[in-house]
Amino acid sequence: MGNRGVVNLHDWIDELCDALDVEVDLDEALILDVAREAAHNVDRPAAPITTFLLGYAAARADGDPEEIERLAGAATVLAQRWDKSAYDVEHEDDDPEVEEELESVDA
């Protein structure tokens, strides 16, 4: 299992890059800031999803540092402005039966 007491983030990043066979200059502070905003303002599970999508968008931008900053800023601003609960947003895959069940649980 591994020592979970003290984590050296830089070692983890190096090992993970090796395991994923990628070479990247990573601004971990930027990524952590975006993740924090998503987790605190949207929902905790939004943090890994947000950072994954930011990484995907960064790859599409060929890893351009200025574009990554812009994309991270856009994600951060969206998270900071987010004021919708899971019950406020309609999704294309909403199921009316599930909605009724949720309403009965809330009542």
PyMOL commands that place a pseudoatom at each C-alpha (Angstrom):
pseudoatom trace, name=CA, resn=MET, resi=1, chain=A, elem=C, hetatm=0, pos=[0.000, 0.000, 0.000]
pseudoatom trace, name=CA, resn=GLY, resi=2, chain=A, elem=C, hetatm=0, pos=[2.348, 3.008, 0.406]
pseudoatom trace, name=CA, resn=ASN, resi=3, chain=A, elem=C, hetatm=0, pos=[3.012, 5.704, 2.937]
pseudoatom trace, name=CA, resn=ARG, resi=4, chain=A, elem=C, hetatm=0, pos=[-0.033, 7.935, 3.157]
pseudoatom trace, name=CA, resn=GLY, resi=5, chain=A, elem=C, hetatm=0, pos=[1.364, 10.179, 5.881]
pseudoatom trace, name=CA, resn=VAL, resi=6, chain=A, elem=C, hetatm=0, pos=[3.561, 12.520, 3.885]
pseudoatom trace, name=CA, resn=VAL, resi=7, chain=A, elem=C, hetatm=0, pos=[3.052, 13.134, 0.183]
pseudoatom trace, name=CA, resn=ASN, resi=8, chain=A, elem=C, hetatm=0, pos=[5.654, 14.647, -2.083]
pseudoatom trace, name=CA, resn=LEU, resi=9, chain=A, elem=C, hetatm=0, pos=[3.448, 16.015, -4.834]
pseudoatom trace, name=CA, resn=HIS, resi=10, chain=A, elem=C, hetatm=0, pos=[6.359, 16.597, -7.206]
pseudoatom trace, name=CA, resn=ASP, resi=11, chain=A, elem=C, hetatm=0, pos=[7.442, 12.957, -6.905]
pseudoatom trace, name=CA, resn=TRP, resi=12, chain=A, elem=C, hetatm=0, pos=[3.857, 11.838, -7.518]
pseudoatom trace, name=CA, resn=ILE, resi=13, chain=A, elem=C, hetatm=0, pos=[3.594, 14.036, -10.621]
pseudoatom trace, name=CA, resn=ASP, resi=14, chain=A, elem=C, hetatm=0, pos=[6.907, 12.713, -11.973]
pseudoatom trace, name=CA, resn=GLU, resi=15, chain=A, elem=C, hetatm=0, pos=[5.906, 9.089, -11.393]
pseudoatom trace, name=CA, resn=LEU, resi=16, chain=A, elem=C, hetatm=0, pos=[2.442, 9.618, -12.841]
pseudoatom trace, name=CA, resn=CYS, resi=17, chain=A, elem=C, hetatm=0, pos=[3.863, 11.260, -15.959]
pseudoatom trace, name=CA, resn=ASP, resi=18, chain=A, elem=C, hetatm=0, pos=[6.171, 8.272, -16.377]
pseudoatom trace, name=CA, resn=ALA, resi=19, chain=A, elem=C, hetatm=0, pos=[3.287, 5.831, -15.908]
pseudoatom trace, name=CA, resn=LEU, resi=20, chain=A, elem=C, hetatm=0, pos=[1.143, 7.722, -18.430]
pseudoatom trace, name=CA, resn=ASP, resi=21, chain=A, elem=C, hetatm=0, pos=[4.072, 8.200, -20.796]
pseudoatom trace, name=CA, resn=VAL, resi=22, chain=A, elem=C, hetatm=0, pos=[3.654, 11.976, -21.001]
pseudoatom trace, name=CA, resn=GLU, resi=23, chain=A, elem=C, hetatm=0, pos=[6.047, 14.860, -20.746]
pseudoatom trace, name=CA, resn=VAL, resi=24, chain=A, elem=C, hetatm=0, pos=[4.409, 18.065, -19.636]
pseudoatom trace, name=CA, resn=ASP, resi=25, chain=A, elem=C, hetatm=0, pos=[5.291, 21.270, -17.888]
pseudoatom trace, name=CA, resn=LEU, resi=26, chain=A, elem=C, hetatm=0, pos=[2.613, 21.357, -15.239]
pseudoatom trace, name=CA, resn=ASP, resi=27, chain=A, elem=C, hetatm=0, pos=[1.535, 24.367, -13.207]
pseudoatom trace, name=CA, resn=GLU, resi=28, chain=A, elem=C, hetatm=0, pos=[0.211, 22.320, -10.319]
pseudoatom trace, name=CA, resn=ALA, resi=29, chain=A, elem=C, hetatm=0, pos=[-0.824, 25.442, -8.379]
pseudoatom trace, name=CA, resn=LEU, resi=30, chain=A, elem=C, hetatm=0, pos=[-3.088, 26.469, -11.261]
pseudoatom trace, name=CA, resn=ILE, resi=31, chain=A, elem=C, hetatm=0, pos=[-4.642, 23.003, -11.469]
pseudoatom trace, name=CA, resn=LEU, resi=32, chain=A, elem=C, hetatm=0, pos=[-5.161, 22.833, -7.717]
pseudoatom trace, name=CA, resn=ASP, resi=33, chain=A, elem=C, hetatm=0, pos=[-6.751, 26.290, -7.688]
pseudoatom trace, name=CA, resn=VAL, resi=34, chain=A, elem=C, hetatm=0, pos=[-9.230, 25.264, -10.393]
pseudoatom trace, name=CA, resn=ALA, resi=35, chain=A, elem=C, hetatm=0, pos=[-9.985, 22.016, -8.558]
pseudoatom trace, name=CA, resn=ARG, resi=36, chain=A, elem=C, hetatm=0, pos=[-10.525, 23.864, -5.264]
pseudoatom trace, name=CA, resn=GLU, resi=37, chain=A, elem=C, hetatm=0, pos=[-12.964, 26.320, -6.845]
pseudoatom trace, name=CA, resn=ALA, resi=38, chain=A, elem=C, hetatm=0, pos=[-14.932, 23.513, -8.495]
pseudoatom trace, name=CA, resn=ALA, resi=39, chain=A, elem=C, hetatm=0, pos=[-15.039, 21.451, -5.299]
pseudoatom trace, name=CA, resn=HIS, resi=40, chain=A, elem=C, hetatm=0, pos=[-16.074, 24.340, -3.053]
pseudoatom trace, name=CA, resn=ASN, resi=41, chain=A, elem=C, hetatm=0, pos=[-18.490, 26.146, -5.351]
pseudoatom trace, name=CA, resn=VAL, resi=42, chain=A, elem=C, hetatm=0, pos=[-20.037, 23.352, -7.406]
pseudoatom trace, name=CA, resn=ASP, resi=43, chain=A, elem=C, hetatm=0, pos=[-19.637, 19.965, -5.707]
pseudoatom trace, name=CA, resn=ARG, resi=44, chain=A, elem=C, hetatm=0, pos=[-16.666, 17.879, -4.591]
pseudoatom trace, name=CA, resn=PRO, resi=45, chain=A, elem=C, hetatm=0, pos=[-16.939, 15.447, -7.523]
pseudoatom trace, name=CA, resn=ALA, resi=46, chain=A, elem=C, hetatm=0, pos=[-16.768, 18.439, -9.868]
pseudoatom trace, name=CA, resn=ALA, resi=47, chain=A, elem=C, hetatm=0, pos=[-13.055, 18.884, -9.024]
pseudoatom trace, name=CA, resn=PRO, resi=48, chain=A, elem=C, hetatm=0, pos=[-11.645, 15.838, -10.848]
pseudoatom trace, name=CA, resn=ILE, resi=49, chain=A, elem=C, hetatm=0, pos=[-14.118, 16.204, -13.697]
pseudoatom trace, name=CA, resn=THR, resi=50, chain=A, elem=C, hetatm=0, pos=[-13.218, 19.870, -14.116]
pseudoatom trace, name=CA, resn=THR, resi=51, chain=A, elem=C, hetatm=0, pos=[-9.492, 19.207, -14.119]
pseudoatom trace, name=CA, resn=PHE, resi=52, chain=A, elem=C, hetatm=0, pos=[-9.909, 16.326, -16.574]
pseudoatom trace, name=CA, resn=LEU, resi=53, chain=A, elem=C, hetatm=0, pos=[-11.866, 18.553, -18.943]
pseudoatom trace, name=CA, resn=LEU, resi=54, chain=A, elem=C, hetatm=0, pos=[-9.326, 21.344, -18.494]
pseudoatom trace, name=CA, resn=GLY, resi=55, chain=A, elem=C, hetatm=0, pos=[-6.585, 18.865, -19.423]
pseudoatom trace, name=CA, resn=TYR, resi=56, chain=A, elem=C, hetatm=0, pos=[-8.532, 17.746, -22.455]
pseudoatom trace, name=CA, resn=ALA, resi=57, chain=A, elem=C, hetatm=0, pos=[-9.033, 21.346, -23.548]
pseudoatom trace, name=CA, resn=ALA, resi=58, chain=A, elem=C, hetatm=0, pos=[-5.347, 22.051, -22.919]
pseudoatom trace, name=CA, resn=ALA, resi=59, chain=A, elem=C, hetatm=0, pos=[-4.377, 19.135, -25.149]
pseudoatom trace, name=CA, resn=ARG, resi=60, chain=A, elem=C, hetatm=0, pos=[-6.653, 20.450, -27.885]
pseudoatom trace, name=CA, resn=ALA, resi=61, chain=A, elem=C, hetatm=0, pos=[-4.821, 23.788, -27.545]
pseudoatom trace, name=CA, resn=ASP, resi=62, chain=A, elem=C, hetatm=0, pos=[-1.506, 21.951, -28.061]
pseudoatom trace, name=CA, resn=GLY, resi=63, chain=A, elem=C, hetatm=0, pos=[-0.485, 22.725, -24.477]
pseudoatom trace, name=CA, resn=ASP, resi=64, chain=A, elem=C, hetatm=0, pos=[-0.088, 26.445, -25.173]
pseudoatom trace, name=CA, resn=PRO, resi=65, chain=A, elem=C, hetatm=0, pos=[0.597, 27.966, -21.707]
pseudoatom trace, name=CA, resn=GLU, resi=66, chain=A, elem=C, hetatm=0, pos=[-1.287, 31.193, -22.425]
pseudoatom trace, name=CA, resn=GLU, resi=67, chain=A, elem=C, hetatm=0, pos=[-4.313, 29.282, -23.666]
pseudoatom trace, name=CA, resn=ILE, resi=68, chain=A, elem=C, hetatm=0, pos=[-4.184, 26.977, -20.637]
pseudoatom trace, name=CA, resn=GLU, resi=69, chain=A, elem=C, hetatm=0, pos=[-4.200, 30.060, -18.367]
pseudoatom trace, name=CA, resn=ARG, resi=70, chain=A, elem=C, hetatm=0, pos=[-7.213, 31.398, -20.262]
pseudoatom trace, name=CA, resn=LEU, resi=71, chain=A, elem=C, hetatm=0, pos=[-9.048, 28.075, -20.077]
pseudoatom trace, name=CA, resn=ALA, resi=72, chain=A, elem=C, hetatm=0, pos=[-8.279, 27.698, -16.371]
pseudoatom trace, name=CA, resn=GLY, resi=73, chain=A, elem=C, hetatm=0, pos=[-9.548, 31.215, -15.796]
pseudoatom trace, name=CA, resn=ALA, resi=74, chain=A, elem=C, hetatm=0, pos=[-12.779, 30.437, -17.621]
pseudoatom trace, name=CA, resn=ALA, resi=75, chain=A, elem=C, hetatm=0, pos=[-13.305, 27.278, -15.540]
pseudoatom trace, name=CA, resn=THR, resi=76, chain=A, elem=C, hetatm=0, pos=[-12.538, 29.150, -12.316]
pseudoatom trace, name=CA, resn=VAL, resi=77, chain=A, elem=C, hetatm=0, pos=[-14.931, 31.990, -13.108]
pseudoatom trace, name=CA, resn=LEU, resi=78, chain=A, elem=C, hetatm=0, pos=[-17.670, 29.510, -14.008]
pseudoatom trace, name=CA, resn=ALA, resi=79, chain=A, elem=C, hetatm=0, pos=[-17.165, 27.661, -10.716]
pseudoatom trace, name=CA, resn=GLN, resi=80, chain=A, elem=C, hetatm=0, pos=[-17.150, 30.896, -8.720]
pseudoatom trace, name=CA, resn=ARG, resi=81, chain=A, elem=C, hetatm=0, pos=[-20.426, 32.005, -10.331]
pseudoatom trace, name=CA, resn=TRP, resi=82, chain=A, elem=C, hetatm=0, pos=[-22.077, 28.605, -9.989]
pseudoatom trace, name=CA, resn=ASP, resi=83, chain=A, elem=C, hetatm=0, pos=[-25.210, 28.869, -7.883]
pseudoatom trace, name=CA, resn=LYS, resi=84, chain=A, elem=C, hetatm=0, pos=[-27.307, 25.975, -9.120]
pseudoatom trace, name=CA, resn=SER, resi=85, chain=A, elem=C, hetatm=0, pos=[-28.100, 22.957, -7.048]
pseudoatom trace, name=CA, resn=ALA, resi=86, chain=A, elem=C, hetatm=0, pos=[-28.407, 19.556, -8.659]
pseudoatom trace, name=CA, resn=TYR, resi=87, chain=A, elem=C, hetatm=0, pos=[-32.178, 19.950, -8.442]
pseudoatom trace, name=CA, resn=ASP, resi=88, chain=A, elem=C, hetatm=0, pos=[-32.242, 23.301, -10.299]
pseudoatom trace, name=CA, resn=VAL, resi=89, chain=A, elem=C, hetatm=0, pos=[-30.670, 22.168, -13.550]
pseudoatom trace, name=CA, resn=GLU, resi=90, chain=A, elem=C, hetatm=0, pos=[-32.606, 20.243, -16.161]
pseudoatom trace, name=CA, resn=HIS, resi=91, chain=A, elem=C, hetatm=0, pos=[-30.628, 17.676, -18.089]
pseudoatom trace, name=CA, resn=GLU, resi=92, chain=A, elem=C, hetatm=0, pos=[-31.427, 16.064, -21.396]
pseudoatom trace, name=CA, resn=ASP, resi=93, chain=A, elem=C, hetatm=0, pos=[-31.331, 12.677, -19.683]
pseudoatom trace, name=CA, resn=ASP, resi=94, chain=A, elem=C, hetatm=0, pos=[-33.694, 13.572, -16.819]
pseudoatom trace, name=CA, resn=ASP, resi=95, chain=A, elem=C, hetatm=0, pos=[-36.126, 10.800, -16.076]
pseudoatom trace, name=CA, resn=PRO, resi=96, chain=A, elem=C, hetatm=0, pos=[-39.591, 11.967, -14.918]
pseudoatom trace, name=CA, resn=GLU, resi=97, chain=A, elem=C, hetatm=0, pos=[-40.005, 8.869, -12.721]
pseudoatom trace, name=CA, resn=VAL, resi=98, chain=A, elem=C, hetatm=0, pos=[-36.717, 9.555, -10.954]
pseudoatom trace, name=CA, resn=GLU, resi=99, chain=A, elem=C, hetatm=0, pos=[-37.711, 13.217, -10.553]
pseudoatom trace, name=CA, resn=GLU, resi=100, chain=A, elem=C, hetatm=0, pos=[-40.994, 12.161, -8.899]
pseudoatom trace, name=CA, resn=GLU, resi=101, chain=A, elem=C, hetatm=0, pos=[-39.129, 9.823, -6.580]
pseudoatom trace, name=CA, resn=LEU, resi=102, chain=A, elem=C, hetatm=0, pos=[-36.687, 12.584, -5.594]
pseudoatom trace, name=CA, resn=GLU, resi=103, chain=A, elem=C, hetatm=0, pos=[-39.573, 14.950, -4.902]
pseudoatom trace, name=CA, resn=SER, resi=104, chain=A, elem=C, hetatm=0, pos=[-41.274, 12.356, -2.675]
pseudoatom trace, name=CA, resn=VAL, resi=105, chain=A, elem=C, hetatm=0, pos=[-38.040, 11.851, -0.714]
pseudoatom trace, name=CA, resn=ASP, resi=106, chain=A, elem=C, hetatm=0, pos=[-37.669, 15.625, -0.227]
pseudoatom trace, name=CA, resn=ALA, resi=107, chain=A, elem=C, hetatm=0, pos=[-41.287, 15.938, 1.006]
for i in range(1, 107): cmd.bond("trace and resi %d" % i, "trace and resi %d" % (i + 1))
show_as sticks, trace
zoom trace
